[in-house]
């Protein structure tokens, strides 16, 4: 995985899931029952990450093992990841808290 450069100043915090899964679980638990999630594959090379609109506050979760860059927000947002050779774009979708917890394997039965 290359380095990620965040060009937007509306990124509240960046989490690396494998290093601090408890912090990610707490972040998700503190979110409302439904919130917006955008997902993109992690680029292999250095990349720039942009988030719109500028008023949207986003939390970033990097999942290296799964190969995903995940953005969580209470606001609808769009994200673009650009490398020298590729561009990826994603619009956030409204999801349930339990779905995100299950996707990351954080649900305790």
ZAMARGU-4260 file (C-alpha; in steps of 0.2 Angstrom, whole numbers, plus 5000, padded with zeros to 4 digits):
<rodrens>
0) 5000/5000/5000 | 5006/5017/4996 | 5005/5033/5006 | 4988/5042/5007 | 4988/5061/5006
5) 4972/5069/5012 | 4968/5085/5002 | 4953/5090/5012 | 4953/5098/5028 | 4936/5091/5033
10) 4944/5074/5038 | 4941/5073/5057 | 4952/5058/5061 | 4961/5044/5053 | 4960/5026/5060
15) 4970/5011/5055 | 4958/4996/5059 | 4972/4983/5062 | 4981/4994/5075 | 4965/5000/5085
20) 4950/4990/5082 | 4942/4995/5099 | 4943/5014/5094 | 4935/5010/5077 | 4921/5001/5086
25) 4919/5015/5098 | 4918/5027/5083 | 4904/5017/5075 | 4895/5015/5091 | 4895/5034/5094
30) 4887/5037/5077 | 4868/5038/5074 | 4859/5022/5070 | 4860/5026/5051 | 4875/5036/5044
35) 4884/5038/5027 | 4898/5026/5022 | 4909/5027/5006 | 4921/5013/5002 | 4935/5012/4990
40) 4949/4999/4987 | 4966/5005/4995 | 4978/5010/4981 | 4994/5001/4979 | 5004/5017/4975
45) 5004/5034/4983 | 4987/5042/4981 | 4978/5058/4985 | 4961/5058/4994 | 4948/5072/4992
50) 4931/5073/5001 | 4916/5084/4995 | 4906/5094/5000 | 4918/5104/5011 | 4906/5105/5025
55) 4904/5086/5027 | 4915/5080/5042 | 4922/5063/5038 | 4931/5049/5048 | 4943/5038/5039
60) 4946/5020/5043 | 4960/5011/5034 | 4958/4992/5033 | 4974/4985/5026 | 4970/4967/5028
65) 4953/4969/5018 | 4961/4982/5007 | 4948/4995/5010 | 4948/5014/5013 | 4931/5017/5022
70) 4924/5035/5026 | 4911/5037/5039 | 4900/5053/5040 | 4883/5059/5047 | 4883/5070/5031
75) 4881/5064/5013 | 4898/5064/5004 | 4908/5060/4989 | 4926/5054/4989 | 4939/5053/4975
80) 4956/5043/4977 | 4968/5048/4963 | 4985/5040/4959 | 4997/5044/4944 | 4988/5031/4934
85) 4970/5029/4941 | 4956/5038/4948 | 4942/5030/4959 | 4926/5039/4964 | 4913/5034/4977
90) 4897/5042/4983 | 4892/5038/5001 | 4877/5027/5005 | 4866/5028/5020 | 4868/5012/5030
95) 4864/5004/5047 | 4876/5004/5061 | 4875/4985/5064 | 4879/4982/5045 | 4895/4992/5047
100) 4900/4983/5063 | 4896/4966/5055 | 4906/4970/5040 | 4921/4974/5050 | 4919/4959/5061
105) 4915/4969/5077 | 4898/4962/5081 | 4899/4951/5097 | 4885/4938/5098
</rodrens>
